[in-house]
Amino acid sequence: MKIENKLSLLGITSKYGNNSSREVEKVEQTIGLTLPDEYKEFLHTFGTKF
């Protein structure tokens, strides 16, 4: 199930800004971990700017 569908089931449908792939990569490099794909998709679609 796509993240948009899961969030819609929770009543979350607004987009509050997104993060570019490069911004997400910077976070991963900073924390030294790879974020789960589903969370990265959330950041790209619904996440607020870092």
N, C-alpha and C positions, 0 to 999 in steps of 0.2 A: 504494500500500500504506500502510495506517495505521501510525503510529509504534508503536503497541502491538504490531503484528505483527512489525515490524522488530526491536524490542527483544526480543520473545519468541524470535525466531530466534537471538539472541545469548545467550539464557538469562537475560535481565533481565526479571523479572516483578513484583518488589516495588515498591510505591509508598512513597516515603520522605517524603511531604508534598508539598504543591503550592503554587503561587503564584497569587494572584488576578490577574485581568486588569489591575487598577489597579497592582499591584506590578510587573508586566512593563512596563507603560507608563512607570512611573517610571524603570526601568532604561534604557529606550529614550531617554527624555528626558535622562537623566544622561549617557549616552554619545554622544548625538546621532546615533544610528543606529536604523533599524528592523530588528528581528530577523526572521529568516526564519520564516514561518508554522509550518513543521515544528518548529523549535526552540521557538517559543512553545507549541505543543501539548505538547512534551516537558516544558517547565517547568510547565504546568498539570497534567499528569498524573503525571509522575515526579520533577520537580525538587524540590530541597529548598528550604526557605525562605531568602530572601535575608537 
